[in-house]
Amino acid sequence: MDGETRTTAKSPPRGPVVVLGASNLIAGCLLPRLAAAGVETVAVARRDVALPPGVGFARVDFEAETDWRVPPGAAVVSVLPLALLAASLDRLAGARAIVAIGSTSLHSKAESDDPRDRATAEKLARAEAALAEWCGRRGVAWTVLRPTLVYDGYGDRNVARMIRLVRRARVLPIARPSSGLRQPIHVDDIAEAILGALDEPRARDRAFDIAGGEVITYRAMAERVFASQGLTPRFVVLPVPWLRFAFACAARAGIVRETGFGSAVFARMNQDLVFDVAEGLEVLGYAPRPFQPPRWAPVTPRRRRP
């Protein structure tokens, strides 16, 4: 199913639809769906992006001063960072509805030992509250979708990074026993959930946690990544404190450049990051696939020394 856009039985939303953050991976799946359904669509991004035929484009940098305003009566889909959307809401006056992407990090990082994680959760909570308050004052329908671990296997910060690491090093460091549960969700399934939220009365003024179609341990997820690349799973299994120390030393020595590892990331390998998504499945009507990372170009076996 990788690289394919699946169809949904739900009627297409009425236009126009404005997609903010059109260079995002989720938008890359959503825009072809909207175009195929014949929905009048405008993609908004701060740089040029490849677009399906018939999709309009507006170059807008939401972090800079701009006179751009959303067309009156449009439905807005935002895959911008939620805090950036919250700071830009006055540009959306006149929209009939806003569907925004948040994150289950709102829940999972709220009690983290890492202050950066807690700050992330607090930032998401403030942004959601600001969106709900602004839309409530203006009578604009809003929906927030909070995906779990997001992947496409090529450009994401989760599975794609793991793929690059196992292809380069042929080994993956994990925390013993890496039994924490995950629900990886493919970006195209998020796009399907977005379509399910547009013009859906039951989704109005609500937030939904959304997830993939399979619950899997962190270790099993990593094993599947190895298998997808035609490699035998090989792990360096260490206690969490040792992993933190090893990565800190490797980063100082310039051996690794993985910038996404905070102090709590290894501990989370043994935490269950699963969420009740039954309501979203029923209301939004999306059908998420089980976890299957994509196969990149064939891996060239290492030559053995004579």
N, C-alpha and C positions, 0 to 999 in steps of 0.2 A: 503493500500500500504506500510505501514511501514515494514521495514525489507526485502522488496522484491526488486530485481533488475529488472527494466523494460527494455525491448528491444527497440532498435531504428532501423529504416529502413535504416539508412545511412550505406554505406559499411565500414567495419572495416579498421582502419589505417594499413598501411604496417609497418612491424617491421624493426629493433628492436625498442622497446619503453622502456625508462628508467624512472622510477618513483622515484623522490627524495622526501624524507619525508614519507616513506611508512607506518609509524605508525600513520599518520594523519587520521582523520575520512573520509575525502574525498578519500584518497587513499584506504581505506578499502572498498569503493564502486567501485572505478575505477578498481582495480586489478582483481576482479572477472569478470568484463565486458571484459577486455582485454583477460583474460584466456579463457573465453567462446567463444570469437571470434577467438581463435587460434593464437593470436598475440604473437610473441616472446617478452617476457617482463622480465625486471630485476628490482626488487624492491631494493631501497637503503634506509637504515636507520642506526641510530647509535646503535640500540639495536634489538634483535630478535623480529620478528613479525610473526603472523600466516599468511601463504600465501596459495593461491589456488594452486592446483597441476599444475606443469609445469612452474611456475614462479620462475626465478632465484633470488638470493639474494646477495647483497654486503653490508658488514658492514662498514659504512663510517660516521665519525663525521665531519661535515663541519665547526664546530667551532674549530677544531684542525688541526694540520699539517697532511697532508695525500698525498700519491703519487697517489691516485685514479684519473683516468681520464675517461670521458665518452667514450664508444666505438665509433669509427668513423662511421658516417652515421646514428647514432641513433637519434630518436626524443626524446626530454626530456620533461617530465611533472614534474613541480615543485609545490609541495604544502608546501614547506618550507616558512618561513617568507620571504617576498619579499626582505628585506634588506640583509638577510643572503644569498639569491641566488645572489644578485648583488655583494656581496663581494666574491663570489665563481665562478665567470663566467669563469675565465681562466681554470678551471678544465673541462669546457664544450666545449673547442675548438675541432672542428671536428663534433659537432652535426649538423644535418641537419635542426633542428627546435627546438624551445623552447616554450612550453605553460606554463605560470606561473599564479598562483593564487595571486591576489592582494585583494583589498577591496574598497567598496564604501565609506569607512571612508576617503579616499582621498578627497572626496567632502564634506561629512557631518560634518567632524570635522575641516575643514580648518578655519572656522570663529567662532569656539567655544570660550566660555568664559574661559574654562579650558586650561591652557598652555600645559598640558600633551596631551590633544586632538589635539591641533594645532601642537605639535611636532610629533605626530603620522602621521598626514596628510602630513607634510613636509617630513618625513622619507619615506613614501610611494611614494611621488612624485619624490624624488631623486632616489629611487630604480628603478622606472619605466624608468626614463630618462637614468639611467646608463645601464639598460638592452637594451633599444632601440639603444643607441649609440654603445655599444659593438657589438651587433648583426649586426648593419649597417656596421661597419668596416670589419666584417668577412663574410658578405653575408649570415648570418643565419636568417631564418625566425623566427619571434617572435609574440606571441599573449599573451595579459594579459587579464584575466577574473576577473572582480571585482564583487564578489557576495555581496548581501545585507545581512540581518540578517541570519546567517547560523545555521541550527539546524539538529539534528537527534533525540533529546529528551532524549538521554542517556549520551553522553559524551561531548556535546557542552557546550559553556560558556554562552549561551543565554537561550534557552527554557529549557534545562536540569536543569539549576540552578534555574529557576523559578519553575519547577516541584518539585525539592527537597525542596524548601522553602514552597510551599503551602502544601506539604504533612507533613512537620514537624510542621509548625505553624498554618495551616488551615486558614491563613489570609495573605493577601499580601498588603504591603504599596504601594500606587500609588499617583502620583501627580494629583491634580484636573485640568482638567477633564480627562486627559490621552487620548486625542483625536488625538494624532499624528499618522499618517498613516505609516504602515509597509508593507513590501513585503517579508515575511520569505521564505527562499529557503532551501529545503531539500538537504542534502549532496549528495544523489544519483542523484538528478537532476543536481547538479554541475558536477558530473562525466559524465553525459550524454552530458553536454555542452562541456566538455573537449574533448570527443570523436568527437564531431562535429567540433572542432577547428583543430584537427590533420589532416594534409594533405588537408586542405580546402584553396584553393587559395584566397578566399575572406576574410579569417581571417588573412592573412599574414600582419605582421607589423601594427597591430591594437590592440586597447584595447576596451573591451566591458563591460558595466555594465550588470549584469545578476541578475534575481530575481525570486521569486516564482510565482505561478500561481494565486495569490489572493492579493488584497490590503485590509488591515484590520487595524482598529484602535488598538492602544496599549491596551486599556481597553478590547476590544473584543478578542484580542489575549490572554490576561490573563484569561478572562472568559472561553475561550475554553480550556485552560490548566486545570483549575479547573474541568470542565466537563469531560475531558479525564481521570481524576483520580477518577471519581465518587463522586466528592465533590461539594457542593453548593458554588458558588463564594461569598467570603467575603473579603471586602477591607477596609483598613484604608486610607481614602481619605483626603489628607492634602495639603496645599499650598507648593510649592517647597522649600522655605526657612525653613519651619518647618521640612520637610523631611530630608533636609541636616543636620539640627541641631540634629534631633532625631537619625539619623544613626551615626553621629559623636560621640554622647554620648554613644550609644549602643556599638560601636566598642571599645571605651576606657574602657567600663565596661566589655568587653569580652562577651557580649550577642550575638553579631553577628560577623561572620568572613568573611563576603562577601567582598573580596578584589577588586572586579571589579567595585566598585561604585566610580567614580570620582565626582568632584564637579558639573559637568554638566549633569550627567546621568538622574537626575529627570526632569530637564528642557527639555531634549530630549523626554520625554514621551509625550510632547505636540507639538513636532516638526514633520512635515511631512518628513520622510526619504524615499521618493519614487523617482524612477529614470526611465528615458525613456529606456526601454529594447527592444523596437520593433526591432531594427536592429539586436541585438544579437539573438533574437528568429528566425529571418528570415535566418541569415547567419549560425548559429550554429545548427539549427534544433532541439533544445531540447524542451521538452514539460513538463514544470514544473507543479507540483500538487498544489492544494489549501492547505492551512495550516491545518495540522491535527497532533497535538502532540500525541505521543504513550501512550498507557495505560501501566503503570507499574503494579507490583503485587497489588492485591486488598488492599484497605485501610481499616485497622481495626478501626471501630468506637470507639470513646472515651467512656469510661464508665462514666456514670453519678453518682455523689455521691448520696447515698440514703438520 
